[in-house]
Amino acid sequence: WKRIFFWVRVLFSLGISVLAVVVFVTALIGGNTTVRSEIPIPVSIVSLIILLLLGGFMEALQIALFAVKHLDQAKIEANPTARRNCHFIFKSGGYNEEDDTNNVRAFLVGRQIAQTVIMFMIARIISVDMKVEGETLFGVSPKVQAVLFDSGLLNALVSTIFASLSWRVTANFFPMLYLGSPLSIWIIRLCLLVEGTGICDAAWLLAKIPAAIVGYKTDDYYLEQAAASSATGQ
């Protein structure tokens, strides 16, 4: 039953995804999106595909990098591209994302900033905006138009599935596919460049405020406390 229930949910999600694609393509072709009217429709469609691919690749690369420490290092070293990418971001070659001397933290911050911008641009392209007042897509009622097409629910679904989750699942099973890609080094450099601008560095200050109020401690502190308690038999 669990397997049947799983595939029922998959088919349900697939059906909604197909509906969302049909809605957005129809809206794009008809000029009923928030994209500026001066931008040609083919340019909007190509831009959307590029953004979906770029955002998805960033998501996959993040998962692949976290999977590095679980992979056979000999396999990584045997792939020149994967070795170069891993040595560039981990620096020490130890593939430890907790090492403060590597580029992992900067990559994650830069990737998050870039991904947010990409998601915003995707939403800009596929958000339905009927140009003729009172007109609806496919002749549906205004309530259906407002709840299903204009609310942004389908936007969130498309962005999540096509530019995030599907790539994450693939990277979880095939991390070397992304670690060994020649495109990875350029994605990593782009994320490091974005983080290097410091545009979101205020987050570090804001993160310290609740930490100071609550009195957060590092993991090492709690591990040492647990070890001390175990040693004293408490």
N, C-alpha and C positions, 0 to 999 in steps of 0.2 A: 504493500500500500504506500509506503514511503516513496518508492520509486515512481509509482503512478502519480502521486501527488506532486512530486518534483517536476515531472514532465508536463503536468497540467499547468503548473505555474510558469514553466518555460514557454509553453504555447500561448498562455495568456499575455505574458510580457512581450513576446514576439509580435502578437497581434496588435497590441497597443503601439509598439515601435513602428510597425508598418503603417499604421494609421497616422502616426506623427510625421513620418517621412512624406507621406502623400499630402498631408495638410501643408507642410512647409514648402514642398516643391510647388504645389498649386499656388500658394500665396506668393512665392518668389516670382513665378512665371507671370502671375497676374499683377505684380507690382504692389501687392498688399502686405508689405512688411515695413519695418521701421528703417530699412536701408534708404539712403538718400536716392531720390528719383534720378539724379544725374549719373549714378553708377550703373553701368550695363548689367543686365541679368546674368550673362555668362561669367562676368567678373565676380559677382556675388556668390555664384555657385562654386566656382573654383576656389575662392577665398575660404568658403565654408569647409570645403574638403581639406584644404591645406591646414586650417586651424584644427579640425578634428584629428588629423594625422599627427600634427605637432603636439597637441595636448595629450593625445593618447600615448605617444612615444615617451613623453616626459613621465607620465604615470608609470608606464612599464619599466622605464629605466630605474625609477626609484625602487620598485619592487625587486628588480634584478640585482641592484646593488646591496640590498638588505639580505639577499639570498646568497651572497658571495661566501660568507663564512661557513655556510652549510655545503658548499661545493668542494669537490676535490681540487686542491690548489694545482695539482699537476695538470689537470684539464685546462685550467685557466692559463697556466704558463705555456701550455702547448699551442694556444691560440694567440698569435702576435697582437692582434687588435684588442682582444679582451685583456691581455696582459698590460698593454699600453694604457687602456682606459682605466683599469683598476689601479695601476701604479700612479696614474695621474691624480686620481681622486683620493686614494688612501695614502699616497706618498710613501709610507714606510714599507709597503708590501705585505704588512701583516693582516690587511683586510679587516681592521677593527674600527667600526664606525664611531666608537667612543673615544678614540684618540683625538685629543684637541689639536694635534699638529696637522691633521689632514683636512681635506676640502669637503668632507661629507656634510658638515653642518651648514657651510656656506651654500653648498649645492641644494640642500633641502629648502633653505630659506628662499633662494633665488627661484627654485622650481615652483614654490608655492605662489610667489608673486607673479611669475610668468603665467602660471596656470589660471590664476584669478583673472588676469587680463584677457587671456584666451577665451575663458568661459563668458566673460562680458561681451567680447566681440562676437562669439557664436550666438549669444542671446540677441544681440543687436541685429544680426542677419536674419534669424528665424522667427523673431517676434512678429506675430500677426497684427497688422494695423490696416483695417479696411479703409480705403480712400473715399469711398462713397458712403455717406451716412445712411444707415438703415440696411445696407447690403450685407449679406453673410456668405460664408464659404459653403458651397454645395447646397445652398438654399435651406440650411438648418434654421431653427428658430433663434431669435436674438438671445434667449436664455442659454441655449446650448453653445452658441457662439461665445458668449461672455464667460461661461464656466469652463468650457473645454478648450477653446481656441485662444481666447484673449487673456486668460488668467496666468499663462506661463507654465502650467503644469506639464504640458507636452514638451516645452523648452527644457525644463529640468530633466525630464526623462531622457530625451535625446542626448543632452550633454553628459548625463551620468553614464548611460550605456555605451554610446559610441565614442566618447572622448575620455572615458575613465575605466569603468569596471571591466569591459571586455578586454582591454589592454592589460589590466592588472592580472586577470585570470590567466591570460596567455603567458605573461612574464613569470608568474608563479610556477608554471609547469616547464617553461622553456627560457630560463634566465640567460643562458648563453646566446640565445638568438639576439638579444639586445646588447649584452656585454661585448659580443663580437662584431657588432655593427659599426662600420666606419662613421655612421652618422652620430653615434653616441658621443664621441669626443667633442663634436660641435655643439650638441645639446648641453653637455656639461659646461663647456666654456660660456655658452649663452647664459646659463643659470648663474654661474659665478660672476659674470659681468653684471647681471641684474642685481645680484646681492651686493656687489661692490659699490653700487651707487649710493647705498645707505638709505634708500628712500623709505624703507620700513623699519629702520633701526630703533624707532621709538618703541617698538614692541618689546625690546629688551628692558627698557625702563618700566613700562607698564606691567611687565611680568614680575618685576622685582617688588612692586607695591603689595600685591596680595601675599607674596612669599614672605615679606617682612612682617606683615600683619599677622599671618597665621603661624609663622615661624617654621617654614619648611626646612628640612634637612636633606642632605644628599643621600643617595642610596648607600654610600660607604658607611655613613653614620649608623644607619639601621642595621646593616650587615655586621658591623663591629659590635653593636649592642646585642644582637642575636648570638654572636659567637661568644661574647663574654658571659651571657646568661647560660648558654649551653655548657661553658667550661666550669661554671660555679654550680651547675646542677639545678638552676632555678627554671 
